[in-house]
Amino acid sequence: MNPFIRTPAPANPPDAQDAVQPLPVTGIILAGGAGRRMGGADKGWLDWQGKPLIERAVAILHGDCTDIVISANRNMDRYAQWGYRVVSDPTADFQGPLMGLVAGMHAATQAWVASIPVDSPCLPQDIVRRMWQVKGGHDLVVVRSADHWHAVICLCRRDLLVDLQRYLDGGGRRAQGWFRDLSFAGLT
């Protein structure tokens, strides 16, 4: 067990038969932003309810993903203390969250990846399972709120990396733009 993950023990531990198995999904935490709206702070280390945001992101993915990759562009050694693989963007100039998704997809060990931004601590604990349940025959599930798509809160086949790279190579940077021409399911 990772000593840096503090999760309370359940009041009534489930039997081995009742334990929920992780999905065949690599979880990707997008923690590589420049933090421009937060004075340049590394968002993963900002405090939320007495703990760093990275701790909540790990907790969201930990039970439902086979493994986790942290995509960060600074404080790499500090993120590595969580015991997960840490990767950085292929470019050093903070070109947006899709670059972090590319880095995470390259490092993924599973055929499916689920990504979440490090600064989304209010995501439901079962967000990965919810996306998995609605994917049907689609290669991509994107989360949608009442007013817009959250394209980096997604579940997708790792082989969509080719499409994503083509979008980025063509100059695309908007997260909402890369999946518009793909067959995808939405989760609200």
Secondary structure, 3 states (H helix, E strand, C coil): CCCCCCCCCCCCCCCCCCCCCCEEEEEEEECCCCCHHHCCCCHHHCEECCEEHHHHHHHHHHCCEEEEEEECCCCHHHHHCCCCEEECCCCCCCCCHHHHHHHHHHHCCCCEEEEEECCCCCCCCCHHHHHHHHCCCCCEEEEECCCCEEEEEEEEEHHHHHHHHHHHHCCCCCCCCCCCCCCCEEEC
